[in-house]
Amino acid sequence: VVGDADEEVPPDTESTDCVETPGVDPGVSDDIEIPGVDCDEEALEAPSAQEFEVGDDLKCHSDPPVIESETAHEETAQEAALVVEPMQPPEPRRSSRAKTQTKPGHVPSVTGSKHSCAVAQLESHGVLNPDAHVFMQDDFYQAEPDIVAMVMTQLSLRAGLKAWGDKAQNAARNEMKQLRMRDTFRPKHWRELSHTQRQMALESHVFLKEKRDGRTKTRTIAGGDKQRGCIRKEDASSSAVAAESVLLTCILDAEEGRDVPVSDIPNAFIQTRVEDKKDMAFIKIRGVLVDILVEIAPDVYKPYITKDKKGVEQLLVQCQNPLYGTMVARLLYYRKFAKSLTDVDFVMNPCDPCVANKMIKGKQMTICWHVDDLKASHVSEKVMDRMIKHLRQEHESTFEDGSGAVAVSRGKIHKHLGMTLDFTVSGQVKLSVFDCIEEVLTAFAKAEPKGAGTKSSAAPDNLFAVNEDCEKLPPDKIVEFHNVVAKTLHATKRARPDTCAAVSFLTTRVREPDKDDWKKLTHLMRCIRGARKMPLISSADGAH
């Protein structure tokens, strides 16, 4: 026992067995190993209460002598030679608090096997501009599937059958017929697949939308969410033409007086053959689509029909052509289309890989494309005729029903990527999105009946002021706010740059908008209503 010089040891203390040490159980065995000290059992005999040995030469008494000041800093040879091994650091303390799963603040709209990415349309039933997705890049639609679902305004097959009846049924049948004609599906038995291939089998979905001309367009999509963990983004992402590239090439076309045809390549993805088997996805087709395929080719598909756990008929197929939704679909088609241009000496623009140029008869031909929609231009109409013929040879596959032909628009006025391109006036191009503006105003009028009136500016003075204490909008108003802002964004990117500042701020508020944000949206809608027929007129001033 080591204490102060004046402290006395109780007389009845005879051994260390009677000394209670805080935090030490007296019933614990004395067989304790001390790190860094090598000794045997005989050396650990209990010392008396008057004396406690530490090491070989250090003794502590109940009344230790007073240390003289001049010897306080002296070290003996044995003390200098004493080596003390460093103690191991203690393990990190782990919390004993019970862990609970936190509820996510935002639930993605693309979850589960039903892939319900059309919920927003079913709730509001006010369709958005069908081409509002054209400038949305891969990062956007992978991270924000709920926004893309709203922007693309598509109804699921079940909702489409309820809304459009036989019209939707015929559209779905034509889509399955196209896939059959192009030998897209190769039926498989489950026993032919490995365990990994079974786990990677994707769900199939059919979405429908009604175009402005009244036709119903159907698209088969594979739920490629399972592929995201197996395919790197660098190995699957492809480029899309930038909005600035489209606008700048239009100005160049108008300045040089070029002939501008616009074309649409039908079924672009499924025209591309998958060469590598590891890129061929396995798709599960269920319900109505199984009946349609069996009706088209009973001998091919009927022997492979099985039932899932719920008793629903399903068909397992291997896709020999890429479908929309698979990770590599866009990349494979981009490579095919870009090769068809480079094979005839086109050179890709270093700033935008979806723009290609070629000098023909001393004049430049420019082609810019977004997936299957492309715009070409050259000063000579005959040169453009030969180019269109080349595109048809490379990408056209016409069937007995007349489908599969490359659609080409010639003249001075075109519909392209949701915009109207008007080259009627020499030296200038007029871009407008009047149809989209009307859809925006109609959707807002339904959400805010008291929002009538006009404004001369798109943004109020307090646009960027945020009041954290302001009351949040109810859930139904949040959906309407998000819907209108997404539609307006489409128009802003194309032909309404005057709304850019207001829209750029409102897009940051779509998660938790408040009543102040609703007032700012109302101000923007009144400005758009006052200039609903205002186009964007662009031209070059001749400067180089």
RODO-2510 file (C-alpha; in nm, 4 decimals, decimal comma):
residues 544
     n   res          X          Y          Z
     1     v     0,0000     0,0000     0,0000
     2     v     0,1469     0,3302    -0,1055
     3     g     0,0138     0,6399     0,0662
     4     d     0,1140     0,9729     0,2122
     5     a     0,3898     0,9873     0,4691
     6     d     0,1472     1,0728     0,7515
     7     e    -0,1054     0,8000     0,6628
     8     e    -0,1087     0,5023     0,8991
     9     v    -0,1950     0,1471     0,8114
    10     p    -0,4674    -0,0103     1,0277
    11     p    -0,3103    -0,2425     1,2898
    12     d    -0,5356    -0,5367     1,2120
    13     t    -0,4258    -0,5519     0,8467
    14     e    -0,2038    -0,8580     0,8126
    15     s    -0,2113    -0,9428     0,4410
    16     t    -0,3320    -0,8161     0,1081
    17     d    -0,6213    -1,0591     0,1215
    18     c    -0,8032    -0,8091     0,3417
    19     v    -0,7508    -0,5143     0,1079
    20     e    -1,0527    -0,4306    -0,1067
    21     t    -0,9704    -0,2752    -0,4374
    22     p    -1,2542    -0,0837    -0,6085
    23     g    -1,3735    -0,2567    -0,9274
    24     v    -1,2035    -0,5909    -0,8430
    25     d    -1,3983    -0,8953    -0,7352
    26     p    -1,2236    -1,0570    -0,4324
    27     g    -1,3432    -1,3970    -0,5481
    28     v    -1,1455    -1,3851    -0,8701
    29     s    -0,8498    -1,6253    -0,8950
    30     d    -0,5009    -1,4901    -0,8361
    31     d    -0,3761    -1,6508    -1,1585
    32     i    -0,3505    -1,3254    -1,3448
    33     e    -0,0976    -1,2653    -1,6173
    34     i     0,0464    -0,9146    -1,6235
    35     p     0,1534    -0,7980    -1,9724
    36     g     0,5243    -0,7242    -1,9889
    37     v     0,6104    -0,9018    -1,6599
    38     d     0,7564    -1,2512    -1,6750
    39     c     0,7359    -1,4338    -1,3434
    40     d     0,6367    -1,7655    -1,1932
    41     e     0,3976    -1,8602    -0,9153
    42     e     0,6640    -1,8563    -0,6393
    43     a     0,7526    -1,4983    -0,7187
    44     l     0,3917    -1,3917    -0,6648
    45     e     0,3689    -1,4708    -0,2948
    46     a     0,1467    -1,2262    -0,1144
    47     p     0,3585    -0,9641     0,0612
    48     s     0,2795    -0,8241     0,4022
    49     a     0,0773    -0,5120     0,4552
    50     q     0,3879    -0,3268     0,5640
    51     e     0,5794    -0,3968     0,2424
    52     f     0,4855    -0,4470    -0,1256
    53     e     0,7495    -0,5479    -0,3787
    54     v     0,7471    -0,4150    -0,7319
    55     g     1,0181    -0,5557    -0,9555
    56     d     1,3554    -0,6436    -0,8023
    57     d     1,4684    -0,3208    -0,6397
    58     l     1,1639    -0,1034    -0,5764
    59     k     1,0086    -0,1382    -0,2297
    60     c     0,7183     0,0637    -0,0971
    61     h     0,6703     0,0895     0,2839
    62     s     0,3827     0,2203     0,4870
    63     d     0,6033     0,5134     0,5997
    64     p     0,8285     0,5818     0,3018
    65     p     1,1222     0,8151     0,3556
    66     v     1,0988     1,1666     0,2267
    67     i     1,2666     1,2025    -0,1101
    68     e     1,5319     1,4700    -0,1128
    69     s     1,4968     1,7369    -0,3798
    70     e     1,8509     1,6955    -0,5080
    71     t     1,7931     1,3232    -0,5776
    72     a     1,4465     1,3587    -0,7300
    73     h     1,5793     1,3580    -1,0856
    74     e     1,8512     1,0969    -1,0444
    75     e     1,8189     0,7669    -1,2224
    76     t     1,9940     0,4527    -1,1209
    77     a     2,1471     0,2226    -1,3787
    78     q     1,8850    -0,0392    -1,3074
    79     e     1,5972     0,2112    -1,3560
    80     a     1,7434     0,3227    -1,6895
    81     a     1,7738    -0,0389    -1,7976
    82     l     1,4130    -0,1165    -1,7038
    83     v     1,2161    -0,1739    -2,0243
    84     v     0,8429    -0,1431    -2,0041
    85     e     0,6493    -0,2924    -2,2964
    86     p     0,3759    -0,0656    -2,4322
    87     m     0,0244    -0,1613    -2,3362
    88     q    -0,2149    -0,2579    -2,6135
    89     p    -0,4704     0,0168    -2,6887
    90     p    -0,8196    -0,0666    -2,5706
    91     e    -1,0727    -0,1846    -2,8259
    92     p    -1,3254     0,0769    -2,9406
    93     r    -1,6313     0,0913    -2,7238
    94     r    -1,9381    -0,0374    -2,8978
    95     s    -2,2730     0,1101    -2,8207
    96     s    -2,5255    -0,1178    -2,6566
    97     r    -2,8164     0,0881    -2,7861
    98     a    -3,0709    -0,1079    -2,9841
    99     k    -3,0494    -0,0291    -3,3552
   100     t    -3,3711     0,0378    -3,5450
   101     q    -3,4292     0,0743    -3,9165
   102     t    -3,4993     0,4356    -4,0048
   103     k    -3,7764     0,5215    -4,2432
   104     p    -3,6518     0,6689    -4,5728
   105     g    -3,7459     1,0276    -4,6384
   106     h    -3,8161     0,9582    -5,0047
   107     v    -3,9441     0,6300    -5,1445
   108     p    -3,8425     0,5776    -5,5106
   109     s    -4,1288     0,5250    -5,7489
   110     v    -3,9551     0,2374    -5,9294
   111     t    -3,9683    -0,0416    -5,6711
   112     g    -4,0749    -0,4018    -5,6574
   113     s    -4,1782    -0,6187    -5,9468
   114     k    -4,4577    -0,3986    -6,0786
   115     h    -4,2301    -0,1114    -6,1803
   116     s    -4,5039     0,1468    -6,1112
   117     c    -4,3369     0,4460    -6,2728
   118     a    -4,6642     0,5850    -6,4117
   119     v    -4,8286     0,6641    -6,0785
   120     a    -4,8100     1,0383    -6,1265
   121     q    -5,0034     1,0181    -6,4528
   122     l    -5,2683     0,7934    -6,3045
   123     e    -5,3246     1,0387    -6,0188
   124     s    -5,3380     1,3586    -6,2178
   125     h    -5,4461     1,2091    -6,5554
   126     g    -5,3094     1,5223    -6,7157
   127     v    -5,0449     1,4058    -6,9572
   128     l    -4,7162     1,5872    -6,9859
   129     n    -4,5376     1,6643    -7,3051
   130     p    -4,4484     1,3234    -7,4555
   131     d    -4,1062     1,4424    -7,5675
   132     a    -4,0083     1,6134    -7,2446
   133     h    -3,7474     1,3505    -7,1693
   134     v    -3,5204     1,4102    -7,4668
   135     f    -3,2466     1,6073    -7,2945
   136     m    -3,2509     1,4112    -6,9682
   137     q    -2,9171     1,2345    -6,9277
   138     d    -2,8391     0,8944    -6,7751
   139     d    -2,7564     1,0331    -6,4307
   140     f    -3,0946     1,2031    -6,4177
   141     y    -3,3202     0,9159    -6,5089
   142     q    -3,1329     0,6639    -6,2990
   143     a    -3,1352     0,8794    -5,9885
   144     e    -3,4799     1,0342    -6,0285
   145     p    -3,7086     0,7720    -6,1862
   146     d    -4,0211     0,9409    -6,0469
   147     i    -3,9440     1,2636    -6,2367
   148     v    -3,8755     1,0776    -6,5599
   149     a    -4,2003     0,8865    -6,5213
   150     m    -4,3938     1,2125    -6,4959
   151     v    -4,2090     1,3785    -6,7811
   152     m    -4,2550     1,0895    -7,0221
   153     t    -4,6350     1,0769    -6,9620
   154     q    -4,6789     0,7086    -7,0201
   155     l    -4,9547     0,4835    -6,8954
   156     s    -4,8932     0,1246    -6,7989
   157     l    -5,0596    -0,1446    -7,0071
   158     r    -5,3267    -0,2111    -6,7461
   159     a    -5,4086     0,1588    -6,7123
   160     g    -5,3999     0,2023    -7,0896
   161     l    -5,6465    -0,0823    -7,1417
   162     k    -5,8847     0,0807    -6,8959
   163     a    -5,8462     0,4242    -7,0521
   164     w    -5,8366     0,3403    -7,4235
   165     g    -5,9800    -0,0134    -7,4489
   166     d    -5,9406    -0,1835    -7,7880
   167     k    -5,7157     0,0959    -7,9101
   168     a    -5,4591     0,0073    -7,6454
   169     q    -5,5047    -0,3669    -7,7101
   170     n    -5,4295    -0,3224    -8,0816
   171     a    -5,1266    -0,1058    -8,0038
   172     a    -4,9854    -0,3726    -7,7703
   173     r    -5,0476    -0,6425    -8,0320
   174     n    -4,8622    -0,4416    -8,2978
   175     e    -4,5689    -0,3948    -8,0614
   176     m    -4,5430    -0,7694    -7,9908
   177     k    -4,5754    -0,8394    -8,3621
   178     q    -4,2833    -0,6084    -8,4339
   179     l    -4,0685    -0,7857    -8,1768
   180     r    -4,1622    -1,1230    -8,3247
   181     m    -4,0843    -1,0110    -8,6805
   182     r    -3,7397    -0,8939    -8,5767
   183     d    -3,6684    -1,2248    -8,4005
   184     t    -3,6132    -1,0434    -8,0709
   185     f    -3,7338    -1,3168    -7,8330
   186     r    -3,5869    -1,6645    -7,8042
   187     p    -3,8001    -1,8681    -7,5606
   188     k    -3,6216    -2,0584    -7,2859
   189     h    -3,7001    -2,3114    -7,0140
   190     w    -3,6059    -2,2233    -6,6587
   191     r    -3,3986    -2,5419    -6,6289
   192     e    -3,1705    -2,4155    -6,9070
   193     l    -3,0599    -2,1183    -6,6935
   194     s    -2,7930    -2,1162    -6,4269
   195     h    -2,8655    -1,9905    -6,0778
   196     t    -2,7111    -1,6504    -6,1548
   197     q    -2,9088    -1,6149    -6,4771
   198     r    -3,2313    -1,6921    -6,2925
   199     q    -3,1550    -1,4238    -6,0360
   200     m    -3,0807    -1,1726    -6,3127
   201     a    -3,4019    -1,2336    -6,5100
   202     l    -3,5741    -0,8976    -6,5678
   203     e    -3,9394    -0,8027    -6,5628
   204     s    -4,0994    -0,6706    -6,8810
   205     h    -4,3356    -0,3735    -6,8962
   206     v    -4,5400    -0,2138    -7,1697
   207     f    -4,6192     0,1580    -7,1628
   208     l    -4,8514     0,3493    -7,3901
   209     k    -4,8908     0,7149    -7,4731
   210     e    -5,1170     0,9052    -7,7062
   211     k    -4,9353     1,1236    -7,9570
   212     r    -5,0585     1,4604    -8,0786
   213     d    -5,1834     1,3127    -8,4073
   214     g    -5,4107     1,0732    -8,2165
   215     r    -5,2005     0,7588    -8,2636
   216     t    -5,1228     0,5396    -7,9654
   217     k    -4,7558     0,4555    -7,9320
   218     t    -4,6503     0,1430    -7,7431
   219     r    -4,3068     0,0666    -7,6059
   220     t    -4,1818    -0,2514    -7,4416
   221     i    -3,9387    -0,1826    -7,1590
   222     a    -3,7262    -0,4150    -6,9496
   223     g    -3,6819    -0,3396    -6,5822
   224     g    -3,3050    -0,3115    -6,5878
   225     d    -3,2663    -0,2281    -6,2186
   226     k    -3,1053    -0,5673    -6,1463
   227     q    -2,8280    -0,4911    -6,3939
   228     r    -2,7079    -0,1795    -6,2142
   229     g    -2,5079    -0,3770    -5,9623
   230     c    -2,3387    -0,5897    -6,2294
   231     i    -2,2696    -0,3436    -6,5116
   232     r    -2,0595    -0,0361    -6,4565
   233     k    -2,2036     0,2942    -6,5644
   234     e    -1,8991     0,3572    -6,7849
   235     d    -1,9763     0,0373    -6,9768
   236     a    -2,3414     0,1234    -7,0405
   237     s    -2,3852     0,5007    -7,0702
   238     s    -2,4132     0,6697    -7,4083
   239     s    -2,4339     1,0284    -7,5155
   240     a    -2,7370     1,2341    -7,6134
   241     v    -2,7258     1,5492    -7,8184
   242     a    -2,7090     1,8659    -7,6121
   243     a    -2,9865     2,1241    -7,6379
   244     e    -2,7277     2,3870    -7,7240
   245     s    -2,6063     2,1753    -8,0170
   246     v    -2,9557     2,1547    -8,1629
   247     l    -3,0110     2,5299    -8,1321
   248     l    -2,6692     2,6239    -8,2725
   249     t    -2,6990     2,3922    -8,5716
   250     c    -3,0436     2,5372    -8,6450
   251     i    -2,8939     2,8874    -8,6509
   252     l    -2,6190     2,7657    -8,8832
   253     d    -2,8760     2,5990    -9,1111
   254     a    -3,0744     2,9208    -9,1358
   255     e    -2,7679     3,1390    -9,1976
   256     e    -2,6375     2,9219    -9,4834
   257     g    -2,9800     2,8451    -9,6279
   258     r    -2,9396     2,4701    -9,5961
   259     d    -3,1935     2,2037    -9,6823
   260     v    -3,3031     2,0555    -9,3492
   261     p    -3,4759     1,7156    -9,3414
   262     v    -3,5810     1,5579    -9,0119
   263     s    -3,6143     1,1801    -8,9823
   264     d    -3,7216     0,9219    -8,7293
   265     i    -3,5746     0,5706    -8,7256
   266     p    -3,8457     0,3285    -8,6051
   267     n    -3,7710     0,0629    -8,3445
   268     a    -3,4142     0,1849    -8,3199
   269     f    -3,3073    -0,0349    -8,0306
   270     i    -3,4560    -0,3628    -8,1463
   271     q    -3,2992    -0,3175    -8,4892
   272     t    -2,9610    -0,3509    -8,3197
   273     r    -2,8359    -0,7071    -8,2881
   274     v    -2,6586    -0,8077    -7,9672
   275     e    -2,3352    -0,9780    -8,0687
   276     d    -2,2013    -1,0685    -7,7243
   277     k    -2,4101    -1,3295    -7,5436
   278     k    -2,3263    -1,1835    -7,2040
   279     d    -2,5199    -0,8707    -7,3074
   280     m    -2,8334    -1,0722    -7,3919
   281     a    -3,0839    -1,0181    -7,1119
   282     f    -3,3398    -1,2730    -6,9926
   283     i    -3,6913    -1,1263    -6,9701
   284     k    -4,0030    -1,2517    -6,7930
   285     i    -4,3236    -1,1743    -6,9845
   286     r    -4,6518    -1,2043    -6,7963
   287     g    -5,0275    -1,1679    -6,8331
   288     v    -5,1829    -1,0206    -7,1464
   289     l    -4,8537    -1,0088    -7,3342
   290     v    -4,8205    -1,3888    -7,3093
   291     d    -5,1617    -1,4328    -7,4693
   292     i    -5,0690    -1,1943    -7,7500
   293     l    -4,7420    -1,3754    -7,8270
   294     v    -4,9121    -1,7170    -7,8241
   295     e    -5,1750    -1,5779    -8,0596
   296     i    -4,9037    -1,4529    -8,2993
   297     a    -4,6821    -1,7672    -8,2928
   298     p    -4,8391    -2,0519    -8,0944
   299     d    -4,5886    -2,3185    -8,2052
   300     v    -4,2948    -2,1058    -8,0931
   301     y    -4,4049    -1,9819    -7,7513
   302     k    -4,6780    -2,2131    -7,6163
   303     p    -4,4465    -2,5028    -7,5098
   304     y    -4,2477    -2,2627    -7,2896
   305     i    -4,5367    -2,1161    -7,0875
   306     t    -4,5182    -2,1705    -6,7111
   307     k    -4,6937    -2,0252    -6,4078
   308     d    -4,5457    -1,8235    -6,1247
   309     k    -4,6224    -1,8611    -5,7543
   310     k    -4,9422    -1,6610    -5,7935
   311     g    -5,0660    -1,8786    -6,0782
   312     v    -5,0092    -1,6127    -6,3461
   313     e    -4,8862    -1,7355    -6,6814
   314     q    -4,5344    -1,6280    -6,7668
   315     l    -4,2906    -1,6729    -7,0504
   316     l    -3,9119    -1,6640    -7,0183
   317     v    -3,7269    -1,5323    -7,3241
   318     q    -3,3719    -1,4327    -7,4140
   319     c    -3,3475    -1,0965    -7,5897
   320     q    -3,1336    -1,1126    -7,9013
   321     n    -3,1968    -0,7417    -7,9582
   322     p    -3,1637    -0,4805    -7,6825
   323     l    -3,4858    -0,3517    -7,5275
   324     y    -3,5500    -0,0113    -7,3767
   325     g    -3,4590    -0,0219    -7,0101
   326     t    -3,1606    -0,2550    -7,0361
   327     m    -2,8302    -0,0980    -6,9396
   328     v    -2,6517    -0,1518    -7,2710
   329     a    -2,9386    -0,0756    -7,5116
   330     r    -2,8556     0,2879    -7,5805
   331     l    -2,4839     0,2244    -7,6012
   332     l    -2,5210    -0,0592    -7,8531
   333     y    -2,7476     0,1490    -8,0754
   334     y    -2,5203     0,4535    -8,0488
   335     r    -2,2235     0,2460    -8,1632
   336     k    -2,4206     0,1085    -8,4558
   337     f    -2,5464     0,4467    -8,5722
   338     a    -2,2126     0,6208    -8,5234
   339     k    -2,0392     0,3461    -8,7232
   340     s    -2,2875     0,3909    -9,0081
   341     l    -2,1710     0,7553    -9,0287
   342     t    -1,7968     0,7047    -8,9830
   343     d    -1,8022     0,4354    -9,2534
   344     v    -1,8933     0,7091    -9,5036
   345     d    -1,6232     0,9492    -9,3754
   346     f    -1,8195     1,1534    -9,1228
   347     v    -1,6138     1,3050    -8,8411
   348     m    -1,7532     1,3240    -8,4876
   349     n    -1,7608     1,6654    -8,3242
   350     p    -1,5084     1,6722    -8,0369
   351     c    -1,7452     1,8789    -7,8185
   352     d    -2,0593     1,6719    -7,8775
   353     p    -2,0337     1,3034    -7,9796
   354     c    -2,3891     1,3162    -8,1162
   355     v    -2,2975     1,5684    -8,3845
   356     a    -2,1123     1,4588    -8,7005
   357     n    -1,9840     1,6612    -8,9962
   358     k    -1,8604     1,5860    -9,3466
   359     m    -1,7422     1,8047    -9,6339
   360     i    -1,9303     1,7254    -9,9557
   361     k    -1,8634     1,9290   -10,2714
   362     g    -1,6905     2,1953   -10,0651
   363     k    -1,9873     2,2413    -9,8305
   364     q    -2,0405     2,0974    -9,4849
   365     m    -2,3120     1,8456    -9,4012
   366     t    -2,4145     1,8286    -9,0347
   367     i    -2,6102     1,5520    -8,8624
   368     c    -2,7174     1,5689    -8,4980
   369     w    -2,9244     1,2970    -8,3366
   370     h    -3,0901     1,1987    -8,0145
   371     v    -3,1309     0,8203    -8,0102
   372     d    -3,3632     0,7629    -8,3100
   373     d    -3,4516     1,1269    -8,3935
   374     l    -3,2041     1,3026    -8,6192
   375     k    -3,1707     1,6296    -8,8071
   376     a    -2,9457     1,6599    -9,1129
   377     s    -2,8592     1,9656    -9,3212
   378     h    -2,6691     2,0583    -9,6381
   379     v    -2,7025     2,3361    -9,8939
   380     s    -2,7728     2,0860   -10,1752
   381     e    -3,1018     1,8982   -10,1866
   382     k    -2,9512     1,6286   -10,4123
   383     v    -2,6804     1,5596   -10,1570
   384     m    -2,9478     1,5261    -9,8907
   385     d    -3,1428     1,2840   -10,1119
   386     r    -2,8400     1,0549   -10,1312
   387     m    -2,7878     1,0772    -9,7552
   388     i    -3,1486     0,9830    -9,6833
   389     k    -3,1115     0,6859    -9,9185
   390     h    -2,8040     0,5749    -9,7231
   391     l    -2,9898     0,6006    -9,3920
   392     r    -3,2742     0,3892    -9,5272
   393     q    -3,0363     0,1219    -9,6483
   394     e    -2,8707     0,1060    -9,3089
   395     h    -3,1662     0,1397    -9,0707
   396     e    -3,4899     0,0649    -9,2564
   397     s    -3,6594    -0,2742    -9,2359
   398     t    -4,0112    -0,2611    -9,3792
   399     f    -4,2564    -0,5412    -9,3033
   400     e    -4,5713    -0,6591    -9,4735
   401     d    -4,7874    -0,4348    -9,2577
   402     g    -4,5950    -0,1259    -9,3748
   403     s    -4,4211    -0,0674    -9,0434
   404     g    -4,0481    -0,0211    -9,0047
   405     a    -3,9996     0,2517    -9,2653
   406     v    -3,7805     0,5517    -9,1854
   407     a    -4,0055     0,8586    -9,1521
   408     v    -3,8615     1,1680    -9,3241
   409     s    -3,9934     1,5257    -9,3080
   410     r    -3,8857     1,7697    -9,5817
   411     g    -3,9693     2,1374    -9,6140
   412     k    -3,9362     2,4553    -9,4084
   413     i    -4,1330     2,3570    -9,0952
   414     h    -4,0566     2,0503    -8,8847
   415     k    -4,1536     1,8863    -8,5575
   416     h    -3,8356     1,7759    -8,3847
   417     l    -3,7682     1,6757    -8,0226
   418     g    -4,0882     1,8409    -7,9020
   419     m    -4,0109     2,1676    -8,0828
   420     t    -4,1433     2,3316    -8,3974
   421     l    -3,8572     2,4421    -8,6236
   422     d    -3,9646     2,7122    -8,8714
   423     f    -3,7153     2,8105    -9,1430
   424     t    -3,9699     3,0057    -9,3482
   425     v    -3,7920     3,3405    -9,3061
   426     s    -3,4529     3,3465    -9,4746
   427     g    -3,1589     3,3759    -9,2362
   428     q    -3,3455     3,2981    -8,9180
   429     v    -3,5081     3,0085    -8,7375
   430     k    -3,8181     3,0326    -8,5249
   431     l    -3,8457     2,7795    -8,2431
   432     s    -4,1684     2,7303    -8,0508
   433     v    -4,3248     2,4900    -7,8020
   434     f    -4,6833     2,6162    -7,8131
   435     d    -4,8372     2,2740    -7,7501
   436     c    -4,6241     2,2264    -7,4415
   437     i    -4,7137     2,5741    -7,3125
   438     e    -5,0843     2,4969    -7,3468
   439     e    -5,0371     2,1741    -7,1512
   440     v    -4,8542     2,3635    -6,8777
   441     l    -5,1282     2,6249    -6,8458
   442     t    -5,4022     2,3613    -6,8521
   443     a    -5,2345     2,1621    -6,5744
   444     f    -5,1853     2,4725    -6,3624
   445     a    -5,5434     2,5904    -6,4140
   446     k    -5,6606     2,2568    -6,2820
   447     a    -5,4308     2,2845    -5,9790
   448     e    -5,4986     2,6549    -5,9074
   449     p    -5,8369     2,7820    -6,0334
   450     k    -5,7661     3,1263    -5,8818
   451     g    -5,4360     3,1733    -6,0642
   452     a    -5,5721     3,3799    -6,3523
   453     g    -5,4095     3,6998    -6,4745
   454     t    -5,0829     3,7933    -6,6430
   455     k    -4,7421     3,9239    -6,5416
   456     s    -4,4707     4,0999    -6,7391
   457     s    -4,1805     3,9225    -6,5661
   458     a    -4,1200     3,5540    -6,4978
   459     a    -3,9664     3,5921    -6,1521
   460     p    -4,0893     3,7898    -5,8497
   461     d    -3,8527     4,0136    -5,6525
   462     n    -3,8266     3,7580    -5,3683
   463     l    -3,7548     3,4607    -5,5947
   464     f    -3,4487     3,3385    -5,4035
   465     a    -3,5793     3,4242    -5,0564
   466     v    -3,6645     3,1136    -4,8532
   467     n    -3,8694     3,1279    -4,5342
   468     e    -3,7935     2,8160    -4,3326
   469     d    -4,0987     2,8739    -4,1119
   470     c    -4,3419     2,8903    -4,4027
   471     e    -4,6139     2,6260    -4,4084
   472     k    -4,5443     2,3270    -4,6331
   473     l    -4,7813     2,2231    -4,9094
   474     p    -5,0060     1,9174    -4,8608
   475     p    -4,9131     1,5966    -5,0480
   476     d    -5,1604     1,6470    -5,3338
   477     k    -5,0311     1,9992    -5,3944
   478     i    -4,6719     1,8731    -5,3921
   479     v    -4,7540     1,6356    -5,6794
   480     e    -4,9179     1,9158    -5,8762
   481     f    -4,6266     2,1505    -5,8052
   482     h    -4,3767     1,8911    -5,9232
   483     n    -4,5849     1,8150    -6,2305
   484     v    -4,6136     2,1756    -6,3490
   485     v    -4,2470     2,2559    -6,2818
   486     a    -4,1334     1,9497    -6,4823
   487     k    -4,3475     2,0528    -6,7775
   488     t    -4,2214     2,4085    -6,7656
   489     l    -3,8628     2,2846    -6,7576
   490     h    -3,9198     2,1181    -7,0941
   491     a    -4,0342     2,4454    -7,2503
   492     t    -3,7544     2,6431    -7,0847
   493     k    -3,4796     2,4259    -7,2293
   494     r    -3,6074     2,4715    -7,5819
   495     a    -3,7805     2,7960    -7,6599
   496     r    -3,8497     2,9946    -7,3402
   497     p    -3,5156     3,1105    -7,1960
   498     d    -3,6960     3,4030    -7,0312
   499     t    -3,8256     3,1590    -6,7673
   500     c    -3,4844     3,0051    -6,6945
   501     a    -3,4128     3,1870    -6,3651
   502     a    -3,7525     3,1091    -6,2133
   503     v    -3,7545     2,7462    -6,3268
   504     s    -3,3976     2,6852    -6,2088
   505     f    -3,4990     2,7878    -5,8564
   506     l    -3,8339     2,6066    -5,8515
   507     t    -3,6719     2,2797    -5,9571
   508     t    -3,4753     2,2886    -5,6315
   509     r    -3,7986     2,3126    -5,4328
   510     v    -3,9942     2,0163    -5,5715
   511     r    -3,9153     1,7922    -5,2737
   512     e    -4,0685     2,0042    -4,9991
   513     p    -4,2346     2,3104    -5,1512
   514     d    -4,4122     2,5585    -4,9273
   515     k    -4,6824     2,8163    -4,9850
   516     d    -4,4280     3,0811    -5,0828
   517     d    -4,3029     2,8508    -5,3591
   518     w    -4,6596     2,8102    -5,4799
   519     k    -4,6942     3,1877    -5,5035
   520     k    -4,3722     3,2061    -5,7055
   521     l    -4,5029     2,9335    -5,9384
   522     t    -4,8256     3,1292    -5,9778
   523     h    -4,6250     3,4386    -6,0734
   524     l    -4,4374     3,2357    -6,3371
   525     m    -4,7575     3,0903    -6,4831
   526     r    -4,9095     3,4355    -6,5175
   527     c    -4,6018     3,5484    -6,7115
   528     i    -4,6239     3,2462    -6,9438
   529     r    -4,9965     3,3055    -6,9944
   530     g    -4,9288     3,6626    -7,1028
   531     a    -4,6730     3,5475    -7,3634
   532     r    -4,8075     3,2044    -7,4524
   533     k    -4,7558     3,2556    -7,8275
   534     m    -4,4086     3,4064    -7,8087
   535     p    -4,1512     3,2051    -8,0123
   536     l    -3,7753     3,2112    -7,9865
   537     i    -3,6309     3,3727    -8,3012
   538     s    -3,2596     3,3126    -8,3529
   539     s    -3,0185     3,4225    -8,6240
   540     a    -2,6482     3,4889    -8,6807
   541     d    -2,5041     3,8383    -8,7249
   542     g    -2,2284     3,7263    -8,9598
   543     a    -1,9485     3,7667    -8,7050
   544     h    -1,6698     3,5055    -8,7101
***
